[in-house]
Amino acid sequence: MNLWRDVFVPPIRAWVQPFRRHLVRDERYLFFTQKWPVERFGKVAVWHRHAVQLKGARIDFSKADLAAAPGQAPCTAMKTKPGFLQVEDPPESIPPLPLHLGPWMKSLGSVSSDAVDESVPVALAVCRYEERNLFHAMSEIYAAWLYLRYLGHSPEQARILLIDDRDDSPMDEWYRVLFGSLAHGRHLHGVHAFGELLLGIPGYGSSLYPLHQPIDHGAEPFRRFVLERFGIEPRVSKSVQRIVIISRPEIDLDGRCLRRRFANEAELIRWAKEVHPGADVSALDLGRLSLREQLLVINETDLLIGMHGAGMTHAMFLPEAARVFEMFPRDFPPSNDHFRNITLWRKLPYQRWQNLLPSRESPDGATLIPERLFKRRLRVLG
């Protein structure tokens, strides 16, 4: 064992990381504080090169190859030809745009004389990046919700267009419930017209994704919006009556081997009951529940416990004043502040811990949690 590398470096790195957030300025956060500059080119508006608004636009789906290409990076297999996007008097040039927005805008051409198959008042085009991961899907959904509200549109009346080479995903149900309608671009044909077409902010550019400067752009309104769209009454946590430990199976529903698991899950349940004798404590694999069932469970949860992973995204939907305890295995960087940021936005009590001892890690990716530390953190959360 290398004493310096294995014992001293991890806690030093974990101590320094919180200070880095004050030194890094991420301009993506400026968009929803109305400080992002907008460049206008006739019917086209580019918001700080991270989002695009097209007025009176059309999409000719015959000029794109959107065949599903599972396992490949998004947009690498998606081919768009000139005239895929159309507006009247398109600009001769626009600034370079990141990720999928670049190929989309390079296909921009003049409105054709082809007959229109369908006309939609407002639509937002989304390119999914990790379509089966709850956190990455929620990053894109949260960005879509913010973008529509920022431009004065009602999210529940807008159409979401999934324009990518991804396969269908269980996460698509979020779009169906939260927004007016959902359409997969690779299932559409012909020319479709839009009063206003918004090209969505890339998922990795969402305000939910970056690691620094956790500024709240509307976490509470978003939580209420989501729960109400699923027919669930948001509640407030007054004491710890229900504790949920997020359980990760060795093999997920897609057949992938999962790491970041608890090696002593049964003991965690027992210890949680000892700290909170009257509480209902359970370990749940949320991925086996429907989306509504997941939200029903989370809305009744007063303390959420889990290893760092997509399931911790549910911190966004916990009751007001609920508590969160997030843990990290030894080999995973604690600089991933996604879920800590959510608790900061929502002012939820939060604790985190990272294992530093190799002896607590098993070869199959499970981490042994020490009793004294676990109980102490739960008592700190109250």
C-alpha positions, 0 to 999 in steps of 0.5 A: 500500500502506498501510504501517501497515495492511498491515505493522505491524497484522497482527504486532501483532494476532498478538502480542496474541492469545495474551495474550487467552486468559488474559483471557477466561473461557468457562464452557462449559469448566466442564461437563466439569469437573463445575462446571456447575450443573444445574437439575432439573425432574422428568424434565428436567435442564438443564446450565447452559443448554447441554445437556438430559437427559430421563428416560422421553422420547418423540419424535413425529416426526409433529409436526416438519417436518425436510425437507432445506433445504441452504444455510439456517441450521440449524433455521430451516426445521425446524418443531416443534409442541407435543408433538414432545418428551414427558415425564411431568409436563413443567415449566411453564417452563424457562430460556431455551436457546441455538440449537436447544435453545430450539425443541426444548424449547418443543415439550415436552409431556405423554406421549401415549397413542399407540402407541410404534413403537420403544423405545431405552435411550439416545439423544443428539439432535444438530443439525448446523450445518456438516454437510460440514465436518470440523472442525465435524462433529468438534466435535459428535462430540467433544461427544457423546462427552464428554457420554455419558461424563460421564453414565456411558454407553458411546458405542458403545452409544448411538443418535445422532439427527440432528434437523435440516434438513440433507441427508445428509453424508459426515461422517455415517459418523463417527457410524455407526462411533463410536456404537451406531447412527445415525438421521436424524430426517427418515427416522423416523415415529410415536412413539419412546420413550427411557429417557434422551434427551440433547439434545446440546450445540450444535456452536458450544458444544463444547469443541473450538470456542471459541478461548480457554482450551484445556483438555484434557477427554480428547483422548488417550482420544478419539483412541484411541477413534476409532482403535480403532473404525476398527480402527487401532492407535494409534502413537507417533512416534519420528522424522520418517519420514513428512511429509504436506502437506495439499493443497487443490484449487482446486475441492472435491468440492461444486464450491466454490472453495477459498482458503487453498492453497499456491502452490508445493506442489511446492517445499514437498515438495522443501524438506521432503525436503532438511530430512528426507532419509530421510522419505517426503513427499507432498501429499494431498487427504485429502477424496478418501479414505474416513474410514478411509483418512484415519485410516490416513494420519494415524496414520502421519504424523510431521509434518503441514503445512497451511494453516488449514482443516478438514483440520488437524482431523486433528491430533487423530488424529496419533501421540503426539509427532508435529509440526504446522506450520500456516500462514495467508494474509495476510487470515485472522485468526490468532486462530483457535486451534482446531488450536493448541489441539488440539496444546496438549491433546495436547502436540504440537510446533507451529509457525505462520506467517502471511504478511504480504506482499500480494505473496505472495498470488495473486488465486485464494487461493493463498499463496507460502511462502518457502523460508528460513522454511519450512525454518527452521520444520521444523528447529525442529520437529525 
